[in-house]
Amino acid sequence: MTSDLIEYYRQFLADRWDIGEAVCISYVQGIDEAAMIRAFGGDPADTAPRSAREAGAEFAVSRYDYAVPPVLLVAPAGKWLIGVEYNGFEGSRPEVLRGASAGGTAVSVHRSMNGSDRFTYATNGRTTVWFDMNRPEDRHGAAPDALGAHLDDLPFGSGGDAYAAGLALAERITGVRLTGAVLDGTFRRAVLRSVDADLVPEGVAGHPALDEPFVRAVLAEPTVDKIPGINRYLAEAVARDAGITDVPEIRAALDALRAGTSDPALRQDVQDLAERYRQGLGEGREPLGRVHAASGVAAALDPDPVKGSLELFSAAGYALHTRDYQVQHAVLGRCTTRAIRQR
């Protein structure tokens, strides 16, 4: 019965401090341990034996030291492999699950500290369905309704049992019950290097906005020398979307970006414009999008393109409302991140 299954996981989580919060638990079938470790960004030739409690104690010592690399624990559980990440989330990422599910199926239950708890079901190298366990009605993926009756009667939502419901759903799919015996057995602990994010998220693959020649050129070679061009492109996009391309300060800024010049006085003019928009917003005279758009254009004028890109992408995320621009923003942002990491 569903009530018995949920009560089991409620009690189990109450008894197991080590997986109570900030953890990702993954179930994989169809590949071996070495392939799973590689899919998560680890080296199967460099592992060490640990129980979950031992690894949890190690994590507790260094949980606030972000210089300590994440780790994955891997062990067999029946016909499946189970992976545990303390304060980790690699198992919730489509880039990782694509490799983990390449030979069959991968399921992950990610419990975060910020209230965004994600359940993901991937098959044959593609995310079939994923959803925030606090909002199970809003499902995404190649087949959002694929889990069907597996979801029946599980107490997802914001009532406090979402994590237990996620583990119960994982058991329904895999037939694997998470037990003390499983967690207290011997795992292979692998240190992880974050797997590069997909430049094109699964949800927008094939979108016509990505056929724009500039975007295609960046995708083909996302190097740091492309960042000034990316900044210019997004500055033009936010200005058009906000309807401010003919504002004198913005027109001058866009001309300067096209010419590849940098003028501190011009940047200050655009920042002053953003402030006037902000004041107008408070008085009900200006839409919020114009505030963010002007701030983004000012950021694009930063003489340090990398520094400016960080502020520009943040502002553009709020300013852009046209779907094509939103798709391009998401992809160009990932290209910029990849270029900065690899420079």
DRENMI-989546 format. One record per residue: residue number from 0; residue in three letters; y, x, z of N, C-alpha, C in turn. Coordinates in steps of 0.05 Angstrom, whole numbers. Atoms other than C-alpha are relative to their C-alpha. Layout:
! residues N
[NUM, "ALA", [Y, X, Z], [Y, X, Z], [Y, X, Z]] ...
//
This chain:
! residues 343
[0, "MET", [-24, 17, 0], [0, 0, 0], [25, 18, 0]] [1, "THR", [-25, -15, 2], [71, 22, -14], [11, 6, 27]] [2, "SER", [-11, -5, -26], [93, 14, 58], [-14, 22, 15]] [3, "ASP", [15, -22, -13], [37, 60, 82], [7, 27, -12]] [4, "LEU", [-7, -25, 14], [55, 112, 30], [27, 10, 9]] [5, "ILE", [-26, -8, -9], [128, 112, 50], [0, 8, 29]] [6, "GLU", [1, -7, -29], [112, 113, 124], [-13, 28, 3]] [7, "TYR", [12, -27, -1], [68, 174, 111], [21, 21, -5]] [8, "TYR", [-20, -21, 7], [125, 212, 78], [23, 0, 20]] [9, "ARG", [-21, -1, -21], [176, 190, 130], [-9, 17, 23]] [10, "GLN", [10, -15, -23], [132, 218, 185], [-4, 30, -7]] [11, "PHE", [4, -28, 9], [114, 280, 145], [26, 15, -1]] [12, "LEU", [-26, -14, 1], [187, 297, 133], [11, 4, 28]] [13, "ALA", [-9, -3, -28], [202, 285, 207], [-14, 24, 13]] [14, "ASP", [15, -22, -13], [148, 336, 225], [4, 27, -13]] [15, "ARG", [-2, -25, 15], [165, 388, 172], [30, 7, -4]] [16, "TRP", [-28, -7, 2], [234, 417, 186], [5, 18, -25]] [17, "ASP", [-4, -20, 21], [223, 469, 131], [5, -13, -27]] [18, "ILE", [-6, 13, 26], [226, 418, 74], [17, -25, 4]] [19, "GLY", [-16, 24, -7], [273, 367, 107], [25, -3, -16]] [20, "GLU", [-25, 2, 15], [335, 385, 67], [3, 25, -17]] [21, "ALA", [-6, -22, 18], [362, 429, 12], [-25, 14, -11]] [22, "VAL", [25, -11, 10], [296, 438, -24], [-7, -14, -27]] [23, "CYS", [10, 12, 25], [265, 426, -93], [-31, 5, 0]] [24, "ILE", [29, -1, 1], [191, 410, -97], [-9, -9, -28]] [25, "SER", [8, 5, 28], [159, 413, -166], [-31, 0, -2]] [26, "TYR", [28, 3, 6], [90, 393, -192], [-4, 5, -30]] [27, "VAL", [3, -7, 28], [65, 423, -257], [-30, 0, -7]] [28, "GLN", [27, 1, 11], [2, 411, -298], [0, 8, -29]] [29, "GLY", [3, -7, 28], [-19, 444, -363], [6, 29, -5]] [30, "ILE", [-4, -29, 3], [1, 517, -351], [-11, 14, 25]] [31, "ASP", [10, -15, -23], [-22, 572, -304], [23, 9, 18]] [32, "GLU", [-21, -8, -19], [15, 602, -245], [20, 20, -12]] [33, "ALA", [-18, -19, 12], [42, 660, -285], [20, -13, -19]] [34, "ALA", [-18, 14, 18], [71, 614, -338], [20, -16, 15]] [35, "MET", [-19, 16, -16], [102, 570, -285], [22, 18, 12]] [36, "ILE", [-20, -19, -12], [135, 630, -251], [20, 9, -22]] [37, "ARG", [-18, -8, 22], [163, 653, -318], [19, -22, -8]] [38, "ALA", [-17, 23, 8], [189, 583, -334], [23, -3, 20]] [39, "PHE", [-20, 2, -21], [228, 585, -268], [18, 24, 1]] [40, "GLY", [-17, -23, 0], [258, 653, -283], [-10, 23, 17]] [41, "GLY", [11, -21, -17], [211, 697, -242], [-19, 18, -16]] [42, "ASP", [18, -19, 12], [165, 755, -257], [-27, -2, 14]] [43, "PRO", [26, 3, -13], [92, 740, -244], [-13, 26, 9]] [44, "ALA", [11, -25, -9], [78, 814, -236], [13, 10, 26]] [45, "ASP", [-15, -8, -24], [126, 817, -177], [0, -24, 20]] [46, "THR", [2, 22, -19], [102, 766, -125], [-11, 11, 26]] [47, "ALA", [11, -7, -26], [83, 767, -52], [-11, -25, 13]] [48, "PRO", [12, 24, -12], [38, 721, -10], [18, -10, 24]] [49, "ARG", [-16, 13, -22], [75, 672, 37], [-11, -28, 4]] [50, "SER", [2, 28, -5], [63, 606, 71], [27, -13, -3]] [51, "ALA", [-26, 13, 2], [117, 554, 64], [16, 4, 26]] [52, "ARG", [-15, -4, -25], [135, 562, 138], [11, 28, 1]] [53, "GLU", [-10, -28, 0], [141, 638, 130], [24, 3, -18]] [54, "ALA", [-22, -2, 18], [185, 631, 70], [24, -16, 10]] [55, "GLY", [-22, 15, -12], [225, 577, 105], [15, 15, 21]] [56, "ALA", [-12, -16, -21], [237, 623, 164], [17, 22, -12]] [57, "GLU", [-16, -20, 14], [260, 678, 116], [26, -12, -11]] [58, "PHE", [-23, 12, 11], [307, 630, 83], [20, -7, 22]] [59, "ALA", [-18, 8, -22], [336, 606, 150], [17, 23, 8]] [60, "VAL", [-16, -23, -8], [359, 677, 164], [22, 6, -19]] [61, "SER", [-19, -8, 20], [396, 685, 99], [12, -24, -15]] [62, "ARG", [-7, 24, 15], [414, 613, 80], [29, -1, -9]] [63, "TYR", [-29, 0, 8], [489, 626, 78], [8, 26, -14]] [64, "ASP", [-6, -24, 15], [483, 693, 43], [-6, -4, -29]] [65, "TYR", [4, 7, 28], [493, 676, -30], [-7, 24, -17]] [66, "ALA", [9, -24, 14], [478, 748, -50], [-31, 2, -1]] [67, "VAL", [29, 0, -1], [405, 735, -32], [-11, -17, -23]] [68, "PRO", [10, 16, 23], [368, 713, -96], [-18, -23, 8]] [69, "PRO", [18, 23, -6], [331, 646, -97], [-29, 8, -5]] [70, "VAL", [29, -6, 4], [255, 646, -93], [-15, -26, -6]] [71, "LEU", [18, 22, 5], [199, 601, -116], [-27, 7, 13]] [72, "LEU", [27, -2, -11], [133, 590, -79], [-18, -17, -18]] [73, "VAL", [19, 14, 18], [74, 571, -124], [-28, 2, 11]] [74, "ALA", [28, 1, -8], [4, 549, -105], [-14, -23, -14]] [75, "PRO", [15, 22, 12], [-51, 505, -134], [-2, -23, 20]] [76, "ALA", [5, 24, -16], [-58, 433, -108], [-16, -18, -18]] [77, "GLY", [17, 16, 18], [-118, 400, -140], [2, 11, -28]] [78, "LYS", [-2, -8, 28], [-110, 401, -215], [29, 7, -8]] [79, "TRP", [-28, -6, 5], [-35, 414, -208], [8, 26, 14]] [80, "LEU", [-13, -21, -15], [9, 471, -187], [24, -12, 15]] [81, "ILE", [-23, 10, -15], [61, 459, -134], [19, 23, 5]] [82, "GLY", [-21, -21, -5], [127, 497, -128], [20, -10, 20]] [83, "VAL", [-20, 6, -21], [175, 499, -69], [23, 19, -2]] [84, "GLU", [-24, -17, 0], [246, 525, -72], [18, -9, 24]] [85, "TYR", [-19, 5, -22], [287, 529, -8], [28, 4, -9]] [86, "ASN", [-28, -1, 9], [360, 514, -22], [2, 7, -29]] [87, "GLY", [1, -6, 28], [341, 518, -95], [0, -26, -16]] [88, "PHE", [-1, 23, 18], [346, 472, -155], [-10, 6, -28]] [89, "GLU", [9, -7, 27], [316, 509, -214], [-20, -21, -11]] [90, "GLY", [19, 19, 8], [260, 458, -216], [11, -27, -9]] [91, "SER", [-12, 25, 9], [309, 402, -229], [15, 3, -27]] [92, "ARG", [-16, -6, 24], [340, 435, -291], [-17, -4, -25]] [93, "PRO", [15, 4, 24], [319, 414, -361], [-9, 26, -14]] [94, "GLU", [7, -26, 12], [320, 487, -384], [-26, 11, 12]] [95, "VAL", [24, -10, -14], [266, 503, -332], [-23, -19, -6]] [96, "LEU", [22, 19, 3], [226, 439, -339], [-11, 0, -28]] [97, "ARG", [10, -2, 27], [221, 448, -414], [-23, 20, -1]] [98, "GLY", [22, -20, 0], [180, 511, -403], [-23, -8, 19]] [99, "ALA", [20, 7, -19], [144, 484, -342], [-18, -22, -10]] [100, "SER", [16, 22, 11], [121, 422, -380], [-11, 5, -28]] [101, "ALA", [8, -6, 27], [106, 457, -445], [-30, -5, -5]] [102, "GLY", [29, 5, 3], [31, 450, -433], [-9, -27, 9]] [103, "GLY", [8, 26, -10], [33, 380, -405], [22, -15, 14]] [104, "THR", [-17, 17, -16], [73, 351, -348], [13, 16, 23]] [105, "ALA", [-13, -12, -24], [124, 372, -295], [16, -23, 13]] [106, "VAL", [-15, 19, -16], [153, 330, -239], [15, 15, 21]] [107, "SER", [-15, -13, -22], [208, 351, -191], [15, -20, 17]] [108, "VAL", [-15, 16, -19], [239, 322, -129], [20, 19, 13]] [109, "HIS", [-21, -19, -10], [305, 356, -112], [17, -14, 21]] [110, "ARG", [-16, 10, -23], [337, 343, -44], [23, 19, 4]] [111, "SER", [-23, -17, -2], [408, 370, -42], [15, -5, 26]] [112, "MET", [-17, 3, -23], [460, 378, 12], [24, -17, -5]] [113, "ASN", [-24, 15, 7], [514, 340, -25], [-5, -29, -7]] [114, "GLY", [6, 29, 4], [479, 273, -31], [-9, -7, -28]] [115, "SER", [9, 6, 27], [458, 280, -104], [-29, 9, -2]] [116, "ASP", [29, -6, -2], [382, 277, -100], [-13, -9, -26]] [117, "ARG", [9, 5, 28], [348, 282, -168], [-31, 0, -2]] [118, "PHE", [28, 1, 7], [279, 260, -191], [-2, 4, -30]] [119, "THR", [3, -5, 29], [256, 287, -259], [-30, 0, -7]] [120, "TYR", [27, 1, 11], [194, 274, -300], [2, 10, -29]] [121, "ALA", [-1, -12, 26], [183, 319, -361], [-28, 2, -12]] [122, "THR", [25, -2, 13], [128, 319, -412], [3, 15, -27]] [123, "ASN", [0, -14, 26], [112, 366, -470], [26, 13, -7]] [124, "GLY", [-24, -15, 5], [175, 407, -463], [25, -16, -3]] [125, "ARG", [-23, 17, 2], [224, 349, -458], [3, -17, 25]] [126, "THR", [-5, 18, -23], [257, 310, -402], [-5, -29, -8]] [127, "THR", [7, 27, 7], [225, 242, -406], [18, -20, 15]] [128, "VAL", [-18, 16, -15], [265, 210, -350], [9, 15, 25]] [129, "TRP", [-10, -11, -25], [310, 232, -294], [20, -20, 12]] [130, "PHE", [-19, 18, -13], [353, 195, -243], [7, 11, 28]] [131, "ASP", [-8, -6, -28], [392, 204, -179], [-15, -20, 18]] [132, "MET", [17, 17, -17], [346, 178, -125], [16, -20, 16]] [133, "ASN", [-17, 20, -14], [405, 142, -93], [10, -22, -19]] [134, "ARG", [-8, 20, 20], [418, 104, -158], [-22, -2, -21]] [135, "PRO", [24, 0, 17], [349, 92, -189], [3, -18, -25]] [136, "GLU", [-3, 18, 23], [374, 37, -236], [14, 15, -23]] [137, "ASP", [-15, -15, 21], [415, 89, -275], [-17, 23, -9]] [138, "ARG", [19, -21, 8], [360, 128, -310], [6, 11, -28]] [139, "HIS", [-7, -14, 25], [367, 178, -367], [-25, 14, -10]] [140, "GLY", [21, -15, 12], [323, 218, -413], [-10, -12, -26]] [141, "ALA", [10, 9, 26], [282, 209, -476], [-13, -27, 2]] [142, "ALA", [12, 27, -4], [246, 148, -447], [6, -9, 29]] [143, "PRO", [-9, 7, -27], [284, 121, -386], [-19, -19, 15]] [144, "ASP", [18, 20, -13], [232, 66, -373], [-29, 10, 1]] [145, "ALA", [28, -10, 2], [171, 112, -378], [-16, -3, 25]] [146, "LEU", [15, 0, -25], [153, 109, -305], [-10, -28, 8]] [147, "GLY", [11, 27, -2], [143, 34, -307], [-7, -8, 29]] [148, "ALA", [9, 11, -25], [102, 6, -249], [-1, 21, 22]] [149, "HIS", [-1, -21, -21], [103, 74, -213], [24, -4, 19]] [150, "LEU", [-24, 4, -16], [172, 54, -188], [-1, -24, 18]] [151, "ASP", [1, 26, -14], [151, -13, -160], [0, 4, 31]] [152, "ASP", [-1, 2, -29], [171, -25, -87], [7, 25, 15]] [153, "LEU", [-8, -25, -14], [194, 46, -73], [30, -3, 8]] [154, "PRO", [-27, 5, -11], [257, 46, -29], [20, 21, -8]] [155, "PHE", [-22, -17, 10], [303, 87, -73], [27, -14, 7]] [156, "GLY", [-26, 11, -7], [377, 78, -60], [12, 15, 23]] [157, "SER", [-15, -15, -21], [426, 98, -6], [-8, -8, 28]] [158, "GLY", [8, 9, -26], [387, 69, 52], [-13, 21, 18]] [159, "GLY", [11, -21, -17], [359, 135, 77], [-28, 8, -6]] [160, "ASP", [28, -7, 7], [289, 135, 47], [-3, 10, -28]] [161, "ALA", [2, -8, 28], [305, 161, -22], [-17, 25, -3]] [162, "TYR", [16, -24, 2], [274, 229, -9], [-29, -6, 3]] [163, "ALA", [28, 8, -4], [210, 199, 19], [-10, -16, -25]] [164, "ALA", [8, 16, 24], [209, 151, -41], [-5, 19, -24]] [165, "GLY", [4, -19, 21], [216, 211, -88], [-27, 14, 2]] [166, "LEU", [26, -13, -5], [156, 246, -57], [-23, -20, -5]] [167, "ALA", [20, 21, 5], [117, 180, -59], [-4, -4, -30]] [168, "LEU", [2, 4, 29], [133, 172, -133], [-14, 24, -13]] [169, "ALA", [14, -24, 10], [111, 244, -146], [-30, -3, 5]] [170, "GLU", [29, 3, -6], [44, 228, -112], [-12, -21, -19]] [171, "ARG", [11, 20, 18], [36, 165, -154], [-5, 11, -28]] [172, "ILE", [2, -11, 27], [46, 205, -218], [-22, 21, -1]] [173, "THR", [17, -24, 1], [6, 267, -200], [-27, -4, 14]] [174, "GLY", [24, 3, -17], [-45, 241, -150], [-1, 21, 22]] [175, "VAL", [-1, -21, -19], [-25, 300, -106], [16, -9, 25]] [176, "ARG", [-15, 6, -24], [-7, 286, -34], [10, 26, 13]] [177, "LEU", [-11, -23, -14], [40, 335, -1], [-8, -1, 29]] [178, "THR", [11, -1, -27], [6, 355, 64], [7, 26, 14]] [179, "GLY", [-3, -25, -16], [12, 406, 120], [-19, 21, -10]] [180, "ALA", [20, -20, 9], [-51, 439, 94], [9, 13, -26]] [181, "VAL", [-10, -12, 25], [-19, 449, 25], [22, 19, 7]] [182, "LEU", [-23, -17, -6], [46, 477, 54], [-7, 24, 17]] [183, "ASP", [7, -22, -17], [11, 521, 104], [-20, 19, -13]] [184, "GLY", [17, -18, 15], [-34, 552, 52], [16, 23, -11]] [185, "THR", [-13, -24, 11], [-18, 616, 15], [12, -5, -27]] [186, "PHE", [-15, 3, 25], [34, 613, -40], [5, 28, -11]] [187, "ARG", [-11, -24, 12], [57, 666, -89], [30, -4, 0]] [188, "ARG", [-29, 1, -1], [130, 680, -74], [12, 17, -22]] [189, "ALA", [-13, -15, 22], [171, 700, -136], [30, -2, 3]] [190, "VAL", [-29, -1, 0], [243, 721, -136], [10, -9, -28]] [191, "LEU", [-8, 12, 25], [281, 683, -189], [27, 11, -11]] [192, "ARG", [-25, -5, 14], [335, 700, -240], [6, -26, -14]] [193, "SER", [-7, 27, 12], [372, 637, -262], [-5, 0, -30]] [194, "VAL", [5, 4, 28], [348, 613, -329], [26, -9, -14]] [195, "ASP", [-25, 8, 14], [406, 608, -379], [0, -30, -6]] [196, "ALA", [-4, 28, 7], [433, 538, -388], [-2, -4, -30]] [197, "ASP", [0, 7, 28], [421, 504, -454], [29, -1, -10]] [198, "LEU", [-27, 2, 11], [483, 512, -497], [6, -29, -8]] [199, "VAL", [-3, 29, 6], [471, 440, -521], [-18, -16, 19]] [200, "PRO", [17, 16, -18], [448, 393, -466], [-18, -20, -16]] [201, "GLU", [19, 18, 13], [389, 349, -484], [13, -26, -9]] [202, "GLY", [-11, 27, 5], [430, 286, -481], [19, -1, -23]] [203, "VAL", [-19, 1, 22], [478, 307, -536], [-11, 15, -25]] [204, "ALA", [12, -15, 22], [431, 346, -582], [1, -18, -25]] [205, "GLY", [-2, 15, 25], [444, 324, -654], [25, -17, -2]] [206, "HIS", [-24, 16, 2], [511, 292, -638], [18, 10, -23]] [207, "PRO", [-16, -9, 23], [556, 293, -700], [24, 16, 7]] [208, "ALA", [-24, -16, -8], [614, 322, -661], [-6, 30, 0]] [209, "LEU", [7, -28, -1], [575, 387, -658], [-2, 12, -28]] [210, "ASP", [0, -10, 27], [577, 393, -734], [27, 11, -8]] [211, "GLU", [-27, -11, 6], [651, 412, -731], [-3, 30, -4]] [212, "PRO", [5, -28, 6], [654, 481, -763], [6, 20, 22]] [213, "PHE", [-7, -19, -21], [689, 516, -705], [-21, -1, 22]] [214, "VAL", [20, 2, -21], [639, 489, -655], [-26, 13, -9]] [215, "ARG", [24, -13, 11], [581, 510, -700], [2, 30, 1]] [216, "ALA", [-4, -29, 0], [610, 580, -705], [-3, 11, 28]] [217, "VAL", [3, -9, -28], [615, 586, -629], [-29, -1, 9]] [218, "LEU", [29, 3, -8], [544, 560, -619], [-17, 22, -12]] [219, "ALA", [16, -21, 13], [518, 611, -669], [3, 27, 14]] [220, "GLU", [-4, -26, -13], [548, 669, -630], [21, -3, 22]] [221, "PRO", [-18, 6, -22], [578, 651, -562], [7, 26, 15]] [222, "THR", [-9, -26, -12], [612, 718, -546], [28, -3, 11]] [223, "VAL", [-25, 2, -15], [672, 733, -503], [24, 0, -18]] [224, "ASP", [-23, 0, 18], [717, 746, -563], [6, -28, -11]] [225, "LYS", [-5, 27, 9], [710, 672, -580], [17, -16, 20]] [226, "ILE", [-13, 16, -20], [743, 650, -515], [29, -8, -6]] [227, "PRO", [-27, 9, 7], [816, 651, -539], [-1, -23, -21]] [228, "GLY", [2, 22, 19], [795, 607, -598], [-10, -25, 13]] [229, "ILE", [10, 24, -14], [757, 560, -552], [23, -12, 16]] [230, "ASN", [-23, 10, -15], [819, 555, -508], [19, -15, -18]] [231, "ARG", [-18, 13, 19], [862, 538, -568], [-11, -27, -9]] [232, "TYR", [12, 24, 10], [813, 487, -594], [1, -22, 21]] [233, "LEU", [0, 20, -21], [808, 451, -527], [29, -9, 7]] [234, "ALA", [-28, 7, -5], [883, 454, -516], [10, -21, -20]] [235, "GLU", [-7, 20, 21], [893, 418, -583], [-14, -26, 5]] [236, "ALA", [15, 25, -5], [839, 368, -564], [12, -17, 22]] [237, "VAL", [-11, 15, -22], [869, 349, -497], [28, -11, -7]] [238, "ALA", [-27, 9, 8], [939, 344, -528], [-3, -24, -18]] [239, "ARG", [4, 23, 18], [914, 298, -584], [-11, -25, 16]] [240, "ASP", [12, 22, -15], [872, 256, -536], [20, -14, 18]] [241, "ALA", [-21, 11, -18], [932, 246, -490], [24, -9, -15]] [242, "GLY", [-23, 9, 16], [980, 232, -547], [26, 15, 5]] [243, "ILE", [-24, -16, -6], [1028, 289, -530], [5, 23, -20]] [244, "THR", [-3, -23, 18], [1023, 334, -591], [29, 3, -11]] [245, "ASP", [-27, -1, 10], [1094, 316, -612], [21, 6, 22]] [246, "VAL", [-19, -7, -22], [1125, 332, -544], [9, 29, -6]] [247, "PRO", [-10, -26, 8], [1169, 394, -558], [-14, 23, 14]] [248, "GLU", [13, -22, -14], [1138, 438, -503], [-29, 3, -9]] [249, "ILE", [27, -2, 8], [1068, 421, -525], [-2, 10, -29]] [250, "ARG", [0, -9, 28], [1083, 430, -599], [4, 31, -1]] [251, "ALA", [-6, -29, 0], [1112, 499, -584], [-24, 16, 11]] [252, "ALA", [23, -14, -12], [1052, 517, -540], [-23, 2, -20]] [253, "LEU", [22, 0, 20], [1002, 497, -594], [5, 20, -23]] [254, "ASP", [-7, -20, 21], [1040, 538, -646], [-5, 28, 10]] [255, "ALA", [4, -27, -11], [1038, 598, -600], [-30, 7, 2]] [256, "LEU", [29, -5, -2], [963, 590, -588], [-12, 6, -28]] [257, "ARG", [11, -5, 27], [950, 586, -663], [9, 28, -10]] [258, "ALA", [-10, -26, 9], [992, 649, -673], [-11, 23, 17]] [259, "GLY", [11, -20, -18], [956, 685, -616], [21, 15, 16]] [260, "THR", [-21, -13, -16], [1020, 699, -578], [1, -12, 29]] [261, "SER", [-2, 9, -28], [1034, 693, -503], [29, 4, 10]] [262, "ASP", [-28, 0, -9], [1103, 676, -474], [1, -13, 27]] [263, "PRO", [-1, 11, -28], [1109, 668, -398], [20, -22, 3]] [264, "ALA", [-20, 21, -2], [1172, 626, -407], [-10, -26, -12]] [265, "LEU", [11, 24, 12], [1136, 578, -453], [-21, -12, 18]] [266, "ARG", [20, 11, -18], [1078, 572, -405], [13, -14, 24]] [267, "GLN", [-14, 13, -22], [1127, 556, -349], [12, -27, -9]] [268, "ASP", [-11, 25, 10], [1159, 503, -393], [-22, -22, 0]] [269, "VAL", [22, 20, 0], [1091, 469, -401], [-9, -7, 28]] [270, "GLN", [6, 6, -28], [1076, 475, -327], [21, -19, 12]] [271, "ASP", [-22, 18, -9], [1144, 442, -314], [-4, -28, -11]] [272, "LEU", [6, 26, 12], [1125, 387, -362], [-22, -14, 15]] [273, "ALA", [21, 11, -15], [1060, 376, -325], [10, -11, 27]] [274, "GLU", [-11, 9, -26], [1099, 370, -260], [17, -25, -4]] [275, "ARG", [-15, 24, 5], [1146, 319, -291], [-19, -24, -5]] [276, "TYR", [20, 22, 4], [1086, 279, -314], [-12, -8, 27]] [277, "ARG", [11, 6, -27], [1058, 284, -243], [19, -17, 16]] [278, "GLN", [-20, 16, -13], [1123, 257, -215], [1, -28, -12]] [279, "GLY", [0, 26, 13], [1122, 201, -266], [-24, -16, 7]] [280, "LEU", [25, 14, -8], [1051, 185, -247], [5, -14, 26]] [281, "GLY", [-5, 12, -26], [1073, 173, -176], [19, -24, -1]] [282, "GLU", [-19, 22, 3], [1128, 127, -201], [-11, -22, -19]] [283, "GLY", [12, 20, 17], [1080, 89, -247], [10, 2, -29]] [284, "ARG", [-11, -2, 27], [1113, 115, -311], [-18, 16, -19]] [285, "GLU", [17, -17, 16], [1059, 164, -336], [-29, -3, 6]] [286, "PRO", [29, 2, -5], [984, 160, -345], [-11, 27, 10]] [287, "LEU", [11, -24, -12], [941, 210, -307], [-10, 20, -21]] [288, "GLY", [10, -18, 21], [911, 238, -372], [21, 20, -9]] [289, "ARG", [-21, -18, 9], [978, 268, -391], [5, 23, 20]] [290, "VAL", [-3, -21, -20], [982, 306, -325], [-21, 22, -5]] [291, "HIS", [21, -19, 4], [915, 338, -337], [2, 14, -27]] [292, "ALA", [-3, -12, 27], [928, 349, -411], [21, 22, 0]] [293, "ALA", [-21, -21, -1], [993, 387, -399], [-9, 23, 17]] [294, "SER", [11, -22, -16], [960, 427, -344], [-20, 17, -15]] [295, "GLY", [19, -14, 16], [904, 445, -391], [13, 18, -22]] [296, "VAL", [-14, -16, 20], [952, 468, -446], [13, 24, 13]] [297, "ALA", [-12, -23, -14], [989, 511, -395], [-21, 21, 7]] [298, "ALA", [21, -19, -6], [923, 542, -374], [-8, 16, -24]] [299, "ALA", [7, -14, 24], [907, 559, -446], [19, 22, -7]] [300, "LEU", [-20, -20, 5], [971, 600, -448], [-2, 24, 19]] [301, "ASP", [4, -22, -18], [947, 645, -392], [-5, 26, -16]] [302, "PRO", [5, -25, 15], [950, 718, -417], [-28, 10, 4]] [303, "ASP", [28, -7, -4], [880, 727, -388], [-17, -24, -9]] [304, "PRO", [14, 23, 10], [837, 681, -432], [-23, -9, 17]] [305, "VAL", [23, 8, -17], [777, 683, -385], [10, -16, 24]] [306, "LYS", [-12, 14, -23], [819, 663, -325], [11, -27, -8]] [307, "GLY", [-11, 26, 9], [855, 610, -365], [-21, -20, -7]] [308, "SER", [21, 18, 8], [791, 581, -390], [-11, -16, 23]] [309, "LEU", [11, 14, -23], [767, 563, -320], [18, -24, 7]] [310, "GLU", [-18, 22, -6], [829, 521, -306], [1, -20, -23]] [311, "LEU", [-1, 17, 23], [830, 493, -376], [-24, -19, -1]] [312, "PHE", [24, 17, 1], [758, 467, -374], [0, -20, 22]] [313, "SER", [-2, 19, -21], [771, 435, -307], [19, -23, -7]] [314, "ALA", [-20, 20, 8], [833, 399, -332], [-10, -17, -23]] [315, "ALA", [10, 15, 23], [800, 379, -397], [-22, -20, 8]] [316, "GLY", [21, 19, -10], [742, 347, -359], [12, -26, 9]] [317, "TYR", [-14, 24, -9], [792, 298, -331], [17, -13, -22]] [318, "ALA", [-18, 9, 20], [837, 292, -392], [-13, -14, -23]] [319, "LEU", [13, 9, 25], [787, 278, -448], [-14, -27, 4]] [320, "HIS", [13, 26, -2], [766, 206, -459], [-15, -7, -26]] [321, "THR", [14, 5, 25], [743, 207, -532], [-27, 14, 1]] [322, "ARG", [28, -10, -4], [667, 216, -534], [-4, 26, -16]] [323, "ASP", [5, -24, 16], [668, 268, -590], [12, 24, 14]] [324, "TYR", [-12, -23, -14], [716, 312, -551], [-15, 6, 26]] [325, "GLN", [16, -5, -25], [675, 303, -487], [-25, 16, -6]] [326, "VAL", [24, -15, 8], [613, 327, -523], [7, 29, -7]] [327, "GLN", [-9, -27, 7], [650, 387, -552], [8, 15, 25]] [328, "HIS", [-8, -13, -25], [680, 402, -484], [-24, 10, 16]] [329, "ALA", [24, -7, -15], [611, 403, -451], [-13, 24, -13]] [330, "VAL", [14, -22, 14], [581, 449, -504], [17, 25, 0]] [331, "LEU", [-17, -24, 0], [640, 496, -510], [3, 12, 28]] [332, "GLY", [0, -11, -27], [641, 502, -434], [-24, 17, 5]] [333, "ARG", [25, -15, -4], [569, 525, -434], [1, 26, -16]] [334, "CYS", [-2, -25, 16], [584, 574, -490], [18, 20, 14]] [335, "THR", [-18, -18, -14], [642, 602, -450], [-14, 13, 24]] [336, "THR", [14, -11, -23], [599, 610, -388], [-20, 21, -9]] [337, "ARG", [20, -20, 10], [544, 645, -428], [15, 26, -9]] [338, "ALA", [-15, -24, 9], [596, 692, -460], [10, 17, 23]] [339, "ILE", [-10, -15, -23], [626, 711, -393], [-22, 14, 15]] [340, "ARG", [23, -13, -14], [558, 724, -362], [-11, 24, -15]] [341, "GLN", [13, -21, 16], [536, 768, -419], [20, 22, -9]] [342, "ARG", [-19, -20, 10], [600, 808, -430], [-6, 27, 14]] 
//
